[in-house]
Amino acid sequence: MDRQTQSENDFRALCALCDASRTIEDRQKLLQTLSQHAFIEPEHQVVFESIRALFPRGPIALPQLRIHLNNRGFPDTDVEKYFPPERAADLERRPAAGRTP
């Protein structure tokens, strides 16, 4: 598999992990499958590590992922692209876990 194809597959897998319309079980299986995966793009690896850290706390929310990446030293990561476009605006408004609006 060439680098471009693997990068696209990695991106789609990360999007699937952020897609709340998928079942928790499906996302959990995908998370386990990717746990030993070597991502081609450094950004994909960093995003995966944050998703893996956040996943046990509940559904991945856009603000939550953004804060986690920022706290890890990656404030400029474009996290919106990992969420379904039609839901990005809704996810942006959802408070992170443990916070009140």
C-alpha positions as CSV (number, residue, x, y, z in Angstrom):
1,M,0.0,0.0,0.0
2,D,1.4,3.4,-0.9
3,R,1.9,6.2,1.6
4,Q,-1.0,8.3,0.2
5,T,-3.5,5.4,0.5
6,Q,-2.3,4.5,4.0
7,S,-2.6,8.1,5.1
8,E,-6.2,8.3,3.7
9,N,-7.1,5.0,5.4
10,D,-5.6,6.2,8.7
11,F,-7.6,9.5,8.4
12,R,-10.9,7.6,7.8
13,A,-10.2,5.4,10.8
14,L,-9.7,8.4,13.0
15,C,-12.9,9.9,11.6
16,A,-14.8,6.7,12.4
17,L,-13.6,6.9,16.0
18,C,-15.0,10.4,16.3
19,D,-18.3,9.6,14.7
20,A,-20.9,9.3,17.4
21,S,-23.4,7.7,14.9
22,R,-21.2,4.5,15.1
23,T,-21.8,2.1,18.0
24,I,-19.5,2.2,21.0
25,E,-18.7,-1.4,20.3
26,D,-17.6,-0.8,16.7
27,R,-15.4,2.1,17.8
28,Q,-14.0,0.1,20.7
29,K,-13.0,-2.7,18.2
30,L,-11.5,-0.2,15.9
31,L,-9.6,1.4,18.8
32,Q,-8.2,-2.0,19.8
33,T,-7.3,-2.8,16.2
34,L,-5.4,0.4,15.8
35,S,-3.6,0.1,19.2
36,Q,-0.5,-1.5,17.6
37,H,-0.8,0.4,14.3
38,A,2.0,2.7,13.1
39,F,0.4,5.8,11.6
40,I,2.1,7.3,8.6
41,E,1.4,11.0,9.5
42,P,2.6,12.3,12.9
43,E,-0.6,14.3,13.3
44,H,-2.7,11.1,12.9
45,Q,-0.6,9.4,15.6
46,V,-1.0,12.3,18.0
47,V,-4.8,12.5,17.4
48,F,-5.1,8.7,17.9
49,E,-3.3,8.9,21.2
50,S,-5.6,11.6,22.4
51,I,-8.7,9.7,21.3
52,R,-7.5,6.6,23.0
53,A,-6.9,8.5,26.2
54,L,-10.4,10.2,26.0
55,F,-12.4,7.2,24.9
56,P,-12.9,5.6,28.3
57,R,-14.5,8.8,29.5
58,G,-17.4,8.6,27.0
59,P,-18.1,9.9,23.5
60,I,-15.4,12.0,21.9
61,A,-16.4,15.6,21.7
62,L,-14.8,18.2,19.6
63,P,-13.9,20.7,22.4
64,Q,-12.7,17.8,24.6
65,L,-10.3,16.6,21.9
66,R,-9.1,20.1,21.1
67,I,-8.4,20.7,24.8
68,H,-6.6,17.4,25.2
69,L,-4.4,18.1,22.2
70,N,-3.7,21.6,23.4
71,N,-2.6,20.3,26.8
72,R,-0.3,17.9,25.1
73,G,1.4,20.7,23.2
74,F,-0.5,20.5,19.9
75,P,-2.7,23.6,19.9
76,D,-2.8,24.1,16.1
77,T,-4.3,20.7,15.3
78,D,-7.3,21.0,13.0
79,V,-9.6,18.6,14.9
80,E,-12.8,19.6,13.1
81,K,-11.8,17.5,10.1
82,Y,-12.1,14.3,12.1
83,F,-15.8,14.8,12.9
84,P,-18.7,14.4,10.5
85,P,-19.2,17.9,8.9
86,E,-22.9,18.1,9.6
87,R,-22.2,17.5,13.3
88,A,-19.1,19.7,13.8
89,A,-21.2,22.8,14.7
90,D,-23.2,20.8,17.3
91,L,-20.1,19.1,18.7
92,E,-18.4,22.5,19.0
93,R,-21.2,23.8,21.3
94,R,-21.2,20.7,23.5
95,P,-19.3,21.2,26.7
96,A,-16.4,19.0,27.5
97,A,-17.1,16.2,30.1
98,G,-17.1,17.5,33.6
99,R,-17.7,21.1,32.6
100,T,-20.9,23.0,32.9
101,P,-21.9,25.5,30.1
